[in-house]
Amino acid sequence: MAEDDDAKIRILQSLRGKICEAKNLGSVSGPNRQRDLCTFCTISLDQEEVFRTKVFDKSVCPFYGEDFYFEIPRPFQCLSFYVYAKSVFQRDLPVGKVSIRKDDLCKYSGKEHWFGLQTVDPNSEVQGKVHLEMRLSEVITENGSTGQHISVRIIECKELPLISGQNCDPYATVSLVGPARSDQKKTKVKKKTSNPHFEETFFFEVTRSYSRRTQFNVEEEDIEKLEIKVDLWNNENLAQDVFLGETRVPVKILQSDHIHKAWYLLQPKGNGNKSKSDDLGSLRLKLTYIEDTVLPSACYTPLCTLLLKSPDVKPISASAAHILGDICRERYEVVLPMVRLLLHNNRFVPFVSAVAALELDNTQEANTIFRGNSLATRCIDDMMKIVGKNYLSVTLKPVIDEICESNKTCEIDPIKLKEGDNVEVNKENLQGYVQKVFSSITQSSSNCPPLMCDVFRSLRHLACKRFPGDPHVQYSAVSSFVFLRFFAVAVLSPHSFQLRSHHPDPEISRTLTLISKTIQTLGSWGSLSKKLSSFKETYMYDFFKSFQEEKCIEKVKKFLDEISSNVSKESSGLEDAVVLKEGEVQKRAQGRKPPGMKTFKKRWLRLTNRELSYHKHKGKDADRTINVKNIRAVEKVDESAFNRKNMFQVVHSEKPLYVQAGNCVEASEWLEVLSQVSRCNEGRLATFHPSNYTSGAWQCCQSLSSNAPGCKPCTTTMLANLQLDIDCDREAERIFSLLSANDTKLQSMEDACASLAVYQGPQREPEEYSKFTIQEPKETFHTLKQLRNIMEELQRQHNIRNDVRQYGSLDNPIVGKTS
């Protein structure tokens, strides 16, 4: 049973952050100087590139402004950021890099830091792990004396890097290094694999020997100086072999006649050539790395139950969810897992209604309603980002794409006009864009998700109840969210809402800023004079007056009524196809190809909520379309099938579609979104073939029939709301981690409650507990004690599993020594 539980433990990793800017970039090697070249940045997990910014114009201090977020689907030891100079006629030239070991990422979490760029040294570019078995044994020599030898078995390697985009041809060298030693032995070369199985054993004599009559004892000074060194190389045939990594194991750790078997991470050779940070420039980054050890579901039941009871607790400030938001109010990320958990269990609307009512009780003026960064506003912000993702895409993406791709000049600030600009033409361009965005929004009520409508309806009712004499508050309560915090923000930063793949260039960004300002004002509720007074700039004041205010007010009012009225409306659903994911992949040819034709070709893969299609290029007509209802399985493909990494297959009514993603993150994302969109299909398969059918047989199980049932069980996909793909166990673990990190604040809140309601001694000063919302001390204290008990039990469960986690296992390899 314990083994079954351990099998359910998941190590889940994610990385969120921003590549902000570079400063004082130095020159690159070669004839071209850095100032003459455009630059871009990449992110790599070990040596696998997983993210790339767009190319930035010539500058030694470029501003990238690229946000990124991705799940990390595999173990890694180093996160690297590279700055490259774009070259037209030769390979892109590395300017420098920032490398951060996984164990050090927590030092920089959540804050911006400047990092000095270091030289890109080939000997430091390593990735992978090696499985070794070593033994120190007593042997009898020919003259009858006793000595020792060491046996080293190289079993296999995992996750070696790609070389020029292809699997490498690896081999290993094994050495016993020490004073006056140069013993080296070599394995056979394995062809086209990143996970080679060597299964070769090598023996090394330890030169010191002694009589059998003496006590068996190795001289300490010899053992201290001996190391087993394993190097991995890529065989280049005619060229120089490429170093893939090394590990060094001190012989002193080996016990006589005991087998030492463990996985070791490959390390760089030496320390590399490091230059001063001011030689190559520096890079400003913001990083948040999260690693969650997710236990079996049963472990989180008490915590989830307590949190999901929150909407029913009176007063709401005594609930577990409100306490969580109260003690972690400085940490914005605390709200998201709580919101996701409440959404998944249909408890969000009653909770946020209760929290909003509490906030309104403390709001004195109607014109300041929901303007602060409170628990209620943070919850609704996150809810709109989760629930309204497709709504934003349908409503804004077409017009945002038009704005970003047409490159019309829209600057209306006289100070910022360039030579030759016509301010009237620019104003006309901007007005046209604003009208398109405004119309798209005000005509989108039928696509507004029902859950968002439920929240807006509740806010409207609560606002009217709090300020019954103000006829406008019912609208301002809703517009403050849907316009100010949703649409206007998405227009300003489309890349943050997946409406664009990259941060727009400065000129487009300026256009979007002007549009966002205008939309925010058009959608806000108040008198014309109040709206005009919100503009500090004269040019914006004059521009806004060009709109027909009364018509705009009527359109806004009609829109707000439709998304928040008490009239129950049927959701029309998303009538247009919603693009869920698209990108460039390598696709294997369907059927047989004539001799000489490539088996894999670049294609643009596009998935909507209706169909999966591939195209020769982005924007071209589809070469092939697969209805998502016909997808029967989506699974990984073994690397050995095509000697390619990051392969997956889409099994449908015809031949499987085999696809290679660009990296492990892309492959994981494709698998996830394809599985989610097809998981409710009829006829889903229970088994699949992890390899391909060739030469009359399946290579995985050797079944001869191409229609033979699969030999491996399909991955189980959790059934849930397609729009809300939420892992409740992961969210609960996140909440537990945040509570644990704020344990001192929990204790302070307990003390404050005790001071108010339990102890009869002198009361504490108000400053001790004024930072917490405590309406009913006894009820709050009771909830805090429940939280404390649950946290202690969860910590105990973690400790049990940490104690049995083997150091040196595949998932927890040893970090060996470097030269």
N, C-alpha and C positions, 0 to 999 in steps of 0.2 A: 504494500500500500504506500509506503514511504517513497519507493521508487516511482510509483505512478504520480505521486504529488510532485516529486522533483522533475519529472518529465514535463509537468505543466508550468514550471517556472520559466519565465521569459525575461531576457535582458534586452530592453528596448532603449534605443539611443536616438536622440534628435539633436539637430544643430540649427540655431536661428541666429541671424546677425546681419551685419551690414559692412560692405567694403566701402568706406567713406571716401578717402582721398589719399593721394601720394604727395610727397614733398621732396623737392631737390633731387629728383632722379638723376643718377650718374650716367656715365657713358656706358655703352655696351661694347663687347669685343667685336672686332671687324672694322671695315672701312667706314660704316655709317655711325654718326653720332646720335645719341638718344634724342637730342632736341630736334632732329630732322625726321623722327619717326613717330607714328601714332602708337599708343600703348593700350593694353588690356590686362585684366587680371583673371587668374583661374584659381579654383580651389581643388585640392587633391586630398583624398584619403590614402595615406601612404603614397603610392605612385599612380593611383587611379584618379584621373580628372573627373570631377562630378559637377562642376559649375564653371561657367565662363561669362564674364561681363561683355558688353559690346565694346567695340574698338573706340577709343577716345582720341579726339583730335590732338595735333602736335602740342605738347606742353610738358615741361619738367615738373609741373605741379598739377596733375590732372585731378579733377573731382569726378569720382565714379558714381557714388550715391546708389549703389546696387544692394537692395535687400535680398536675402536668401533664407530659405527654410527647406530642410529635407530630413526625412527619416534616414538613419544610418543602418543599412540592412546587414552589416557584417562587422566582426571585430576589426579594430585598427589600432595602430600604435602612435601614429603621427598625423596631425592635420597641418597642411601646408598651403600657403598663399603665394602664388608666383606672379611677378610682374613681367610681361613680355613686351618687346618692341615689335610691332607688326612690320613684316617685310614683304615686299611685293614679289621679288625675284628669288628669294631664298627662304630658308626656314626662319620661323619667328625666333628672335634672339632674346634669351633670358636676361633681364636686367638684374634681378635678385629675387630672393624669396624670404618668407617668414615661416618658420617651422615650429610648431608647438606640440610637445608630447601630450598624449591623451591625459596622463596623470596631472599635467599642469594646467589643463583647460579651466579648471574650477577657479584658478587664481584671477582669471580675467572675466568671469561670468557676469553678464549684464551691464558692463561698463565699457566705455570707449578707451582705447589705449593706442599710443603710438609705438610701433615696432620698427626697429632698424632692419633694413634689408641685408641679407647675407648672400655670399656668392653661391651660385648653383654649382655644386661640386658633384660630378658623377659618382664618386665613391660614397656619397652620403645619401644617394637616391635609392633606398632599399625598401623592400616589402616582403612579407610572408613569414612563415614559421617552418621549423624542421623538427621531425620526430626522431629522437635518438634513444638508443639502448646501449648502456655502457657497463662494463664489469671489470673490476680489478681482481685478478686471480693469482694464486700461488702456483708456481710451476717448478719442476725439477729439471735442472739442466743436465747435459751429457756427463759432466764431471761429478754429478751427485750433489752439487750445491743447489740451494733453493733461491729462486728469484721470483719476479713478478712480471706478468704481462697484462696489457689492457686490451680488451676487445671493444670495438666501436661498431655498432650496427646502425646504419642510416636506413630508416624504415621508409619514410616518405616526407614530402613537403606539401604545404598548402598555400594557396593564394600568392604565388609568385607573380611578378608584374608582367604585363604585356610588353612586347618589344615591337615598336613601330605598328602598334595596333593589333598584333598577332600573338598567339601563344608562343612561348619561348622554347628553346631546345636546351633544357638544363642538364647540368651535371654537377657533382660535388667533389671537392677535394677535402681530405681528412689529414690532419697533421698532429703530431705530438711535439709541442714546442716547449723549449726550455733552454738552459745553457748548453751550448755546443750541440744542439739538436736541429735537424732539418728534415726529419722523416715526413714524407708526404705521399698519400695514395689517392687514387682517383676512381670514381664510379664510371659506369657507362653513361653515355648521353641518351636522354629520353627525348623523343621527338614530339614537338607541338603539344605541349601540355603545361598548364600552370600548377598542376597538382601531381607531380611525378611520384611514382612508387619505385624506390630503388631496391630495397631489401638486400643490401650488400653489407658484409661484415669485414672489418679490417683489424689486424692484430699488431700491437706495438710492444716491443720488449722494453722493460724497465731495466737499465743496465746494471744497477746495484744488485749484487747477489750475496748470499751468506749461507753458512752451513746449516743443515737441517737440525743440528744439535742446539743451535742458538734459538732464543725466543723469537717468535715471528713478530717482527717489529720493523716497519718501514722508517727510514731516517726522515725526520720531519722536514729538514732543510731541503731535501730533494723534492718531496711532494709539494711543498710550498711554491716551487718554481716551475712545475710542470702544468701544462694546459693542453686540453684537447681542442683543437681549432678546426671548425668546419666552415668552409667557404662554398657558396653557391655561385655558379657561373652560367652564362648563356653561351652556347657554342656558336661561334660566328663563321666557322669554316675558314674562309680565306682572310677575313678581317680579324682584328683583335677581339678576344672574348670579352663579354660585358659582365662586370661584377654585379651580382644580385643581392649580396648580403653575407654576413658572417655571424658566427656565435662562438664564444670561447667558454669552455667548462673547466674549472680548476680540478685537477686530479684529486686534490685533497678531500673533496666531498664524497669520493667513492669509498665505500666500506668494503673490506676484503670479502670476496665471495658473495656479495650482494648485488643484485641487478638494479641499476639506476635507469629508469625509463621515464622520459618526460618530453614535452613539447617545449621548444625554445623559439623565441622571436629572433628573427634575423636583425642584425645591427649594422650601422654604417662602418666603413673601414676607417679607423682612426677618428679624429674629430673633424675632418674636412678642413678646408682652408677658409677660415673666418676672417672677414674684413671688418673694419670699423663701420658702425651703422651710418656715419655721415659720408662714407665713401660712395655708397650706392643709393642713398636716400632712405626714406622711411614711409611706412604705410599705416594709416589710421583705420583700426578695425573695431567693430563692436560684436562680441560673441556671447552666446548663451548656449552652453552644452548641457544637456540633461540625459542622465542615464538612470533608468528605473528598473529595479529588480521586481518584476510583477509575480506575485505569489498565486497559488491556486485561488479560484473565485471564492471558495468558502471562507477564506481568511478575511475577506473584505465585507462579508455580509453585515456584521454589526455596525461598521462605519457607514456603509451605504444606507442601512435602515435608519440610523440616527439622522443622517443628512436629509433623507427624503421625507422625514417627519417634520422638517423645518416649517413648511407653510402652515402647519396646523398648530404650531406652538404660539401661545399667547403670553406675553407680547412677542412679536417676531424677533426682537433684539435678544431674546433668551434662547433662540434656536441655534443649532450647531452651525448651519450655513452662515447666519449673520455673525456669529462669533468668529468664524474663519475669516470673513471679510473684514471684521473689526481689528483683529490682531495683526493682519497682514495688509493693512490699507496702503502701506508704502510700496508694496510689491504688486504691480499690475497683473502679473501672470497668475496670481492666486485665484482670480475670478474665473478664468477660462475653464479649468477642470470642473469646478463646481457647476458652472452653467451647462456644460456638456452633460454632466451626470443628471441634472434636473431635466434637461431637454429630453434625454433618452427615456426617462421614466414619466414623461408628461406631467412634471411637477413645476415647470418653470413659471407658467403664468400665475398661479396662486402665490408663489414665493415672491416674484418681482412686484406683484400688485401690493402685497403686504409691506414690502420694503419701500415702495414708492409712497404708500400712504403715510409711513413713518416720516419720510423726508418732507412730504407736503405739510405735515403737522408742524414742522420747524421752519417752513417757508412763510415769510411775512408779507411779501409782495408778489402779485401775480406775474409781473414782468421779469422776475428772476427765477421763474419756475424751471427746474431741471437744468440749470446752467452750470452747476458745480461738478466736480469729479467725485461723485458719491458712489456708494455701493450700487444703488439703483441704476444710475447712468452707466456705470461700467458693465453691469450685467446685461443691460439692453444693448449696449455697443457690441459686446461679444456675441450676443444672440443674433443680431442683424448680420454680422459678418459670417456666421455659420449658416443660418437659415436662408439669408438673402443672397448667397453667392451666385446662384443661377439667375435669380431675379436681376441682379446687377448686370450680369453678362447679357441677358436678353435686352435689357433696357438701354444700357450705355455703350456696350462694346462696339456696335456698328458706327456710332457717331464718333467715339474716341478714336477708332481706327482711321476714320476719314480725317480727323483733325491732325493726327500724328503723321499721316502719309501724304497729305496734300501740301504741307509746308507753306501755307499762306501766312503772311506777316500780319500780326494783330496788335502790335505795340501802339498804345495810345498815349503813353507818357511822353510829353514833348522833350523831356531831358534825355530819354533813352532812345529816341528816334535815330536811325542811322541815316547816313547821307543817301539821298534819293528816295527815302520813304515818304509816302503820302499819307498823312494822318487820317484823312477822310476815307481813303480806300481801306486803311487798316481798321478803322472804326466800323466800316460796313462789313468787313470780313468777320470781325469779332461779334458783331450783332447777329450775323447769320448763324454762327456757331452757337451762340447763347440761345437763340430761338430754337434750334434743332435739339439741343440738350434739354431745354425747358419743356418742349413739346413731348419729347420721348418720356420724360418723367411724369408729366401730368396726364398722359394717356396710357399709363402702365398699370392702373389700379387692378385690372383683371388678372395681372400676373403676380401681384403682391402675395407672398405666401400666407396662407390662413393663420399660421401661428403669429406672424408679425401683426396681422389685422387684429387678432385677439388681444395682443399686448397694447396696441394703440387704442383699442376700444376701452380697455380697462383704464389706461392713463387719462383718456378723455373724461370718463365717468368720475374718476377720483379728483381731477382738476375742477370740474364743475361743482362737485360736492364741497371742495375746500374753499372755492371762491365763487359762490353762487351769484354774486352781483356783477361779475365780469363776463360779458357775452363772448369775448375773444379768447379767453383762457382755454376753452375746449379745443381750439385750433393750435394755439401756441404750444400746448403740451405735446402735441403730435409732431408739429413742424420742427420743433427743437431737436427731434431725433431723426426723422426721415430726411429732412433737408440738410440741417447743419451737421449731423453726425454720420450720415450715411451717403447720400448722393454727392454732396459738396466735397467730402473727403475723398470719395472714389474718383471724382473728376480731377482733383488736385494730385493724387498719387495713384494712377491706374495700375502701376506695376505692383503695388502692395495688395491689390484686390484681384490679381491674376487677370486683369483686363489687357495688360500689355506684358511682354516677356522681359522688358528692360526699362530702366529709368529713362524718361525722355530726355533729349538733348536740351540745353539751356533755353533755346528759343521756343521750342514746343512747351517746355515746362512753364515758361512765362505766359504763354497763351492759355494754358490750362489754369494757371493761377488767376488770371483775369476772369475766365469763365466761372471758376469756382466761387470767386467773390460775388459775382453778379447773381449766380444761382442761389447762393446762400441768402442774399438780401431779398431776392424775389420770393423765396420760399418762406422767409421769416414773417411772423404775424405782427403787424403794428401799423401805425399811420405812416403816410408817405413822408411827412417831415421827419419822423423818427428814423425811417430807413435811410433817407438822404444824409441825416446827421451821422450815420454810422461810417460814412466814407470820410477819411481824413484827406484824401487826395482830391483836388479840384477836378482833374480829368475823369475820375470815376464818378464823381457827383454829376458832371455834365453828361457822361455816357448813360448813366442809369435813368436820367430824365427823358431819354429818347424812347423808353419803353412806355407802352400804354398801360398805366398802372391799374386802372379799373378792370381791364380785361384780364390782366395777369392775376389779380386778386380773385376774380371769379373762377379762373381755372384752378388756382391753388385750393380755394375753398371746396370746389367740386371734388378735386382729387383727395383732399383730406377727409371729406365726408365719406367717400367711397371706401377708403381703407380703414375707417375707424367708426363708422356708424353702427347703430344697434341692429340694423337690418342684416340678417344672416344671408350671406351671398355664397353661391356655389363657386368654388375655385375653378377657373377655366383650365387650370394646369398650364404647363409651358407648351403653347401650341407650336412654337418654333423649335427647331432642333437646337439643343444646347451642346456646345463643344465642351467635352469633359477633359480631353487631353489630346495633344497633337505634337508631333516632332519627327525628326529624321531618324530612321532606323536602317538596318541592313535586313532585307527580306530574302529568304531563300526562294528560288524559282519554283513555281507550281508545275509539277509534271516534269517531263524530260526536256532537256535543252540540247540543241545541236552541238556537236563537238566544237570546243573553242569558246563557247559562250560562258559567261560568268554564272556561277551557281547562286551567288549572293549579289544583290544590287541595292544601291541606295534608293530608298523610297520615303515619301512623306506619309506617315501613318496618322490617321485622324479618327477619333472616337467621339460620337455624340450619344445622346440618350436613345437614339434610334438605330444607328448603324456604325459599323467599323469599316473604314475604307482606306485604300492606299493609292498614292498618286506619284507620278514621276517627279513632280516638283510641287511645292506649296502653291496653292491657288489654281492648279491645273485640274482638269476633269479626272474623276476617279478611274483607275485601271480596273479596280474590283471593289465591290461593296458586299458586306456581309451583314444581314439583319441581326441585331443583338439578340433577338428572340431565338435565333438558330444556334447560338453559341452553347455548346454542351460541356465544355471544360476549358479552363485556362491554367496552365501548369508550366513549371520550369522544365528545361531540357538539359540532360546531362552534357557536360562539357565534351565528353568523349564522342558524342554523336557526330559533331561537325568540327571538332577541335576548335571551338569558339566559346568564349565566356559570355555570361549575361544573355543566354538564349532562353526564350519562352515560346510556347505554342498555344495557338487558339484552335481548339477542336470544335468543328462545326459539322454541318450535314455532308460536306464534301471532304477533300483531303485536308489534313491539318495545315494551318498556316504557321510556318516557322519564322521567328523574328529574333534578330539580335539587337539589343538596346546598346546605347553608347557607353553606359557604365552601370555599376551595381545599383545606384540610386534610381536611375531611369528604369531599369528592369523591374525593380521593386514597385515603383509607382505604376507602371503599366499593368503588372500582375494584379495590384490592388484594385485599380479602377475598373479593369475588365472583369475581375471576379465580382465586384460589387454590382455592376450594371447587369450582370447575367445570372446572378445567384438564384433568382426566383424562377428561372426558365424551366419549362417542362422538359423532361427528357435529359436532365443533367446526368452525366456519367458518374459512376461510383469508383471506377478505376481508369487508369490511363497508362500509356507507354512513355517512359521517360527518355527513350532514345528514338531513333528513326527506323523506318522500314526500307531496307536496301538489300540487294542481292538475294531477293526472295525470302527474307526473314526479318523479324524485328530484332535489332541488335541487343536489346535489353534482356529479352527472355527466349530468343530464338524461335518464337512461334512462326510457323510458315505462312499462315493466312494473314493477309493485310487487314482483314476484318476481325482478327482475334481480339477477345476482350483484353483490357489493359492488365498489366502485371503489378501495378502499384496503386494503392488507394489514393483517390483524389483528395486534395487539401480541403478541409472543412471550412466553409465560410459562414460566419455568424449571420443569421438572419436578423435584419433590423431595418429601420426606415432608410430607404435609399438616400434621402436627402441628409440624413443625420447618421453618418457612419461613425459610431462612437464605441470605443473600447472602454466599458465601464470599469473593469479591473485596473486598467492603466490609469484612468482618471482618479480612482480611489487611492492608488499608490502615490500619485502626484500630490493629492491632498494630504496624505499621511506624511510625506516628505516635507511639505510646507509647514504643517503643524509642528513636526519635530524640530525644524529649523527655527521656529518661533516659540520654543518651549518656555523661555524666560518670560515672554509676554503672556502666555497662558497662565503662568504662575502668578504674575502681577495681577491679572484679572481675577484669579481665584482669591488673592489676598484682598483685593478691593471689595469683592462680594462678601467675603467673610467679615471685613471691617464694617460693612453696612448692615449685615443681617444676622451674623452668627455670634460674633463676640460682643460682650457687653462692656468691654473696656472703652478707653477713650477713642474717639473717632479719628481716623487719619485725616490729614489735610486733603482738601478736594483735588489738589494737583496730582495726587497719587493715582487717582482713578478717573479724572475728568476726560482723559483721552479715550476711554471706553464708553460705549453706550450701554448703561445698566439701568433698566427701568424696574425690573423685578429681581432683586439680588438673590433671593432664595431659588427662584426658577433658573436663573443664569448659573448659579453655583452648582445646582443639580446637573445641568447639561455639561458643565465643565468637568465634573467628576466622571460622568459617563465617557466623555472624550478621553480623559486621562487613562481610564481603565482600558479602553479600546486601543489606544496608542501603545500602552505597555505590552499588551498581548501581541500586537502586530510586530513590535520590536523583538519580542521573544521568538516569534516565528522566523524573522529575518536572521536572528543570531543562530538559530538551529541550522538553517540552511547555509549560512556563511561558514559555520564550523566544519561542514562536511564537503565544502567546495574544494576540490583538490588543486593545489598549486602545481602547475606543470601539466595540467590537462589541456585538451585542444582549445577549450573556451577560456582557459586561464593560464596561458603559457608563461614560462619563466623568461624574464628579461636577462639575457646572458651578458657577459662582459664584452667590451669592445677593445680593439687594439689601441 
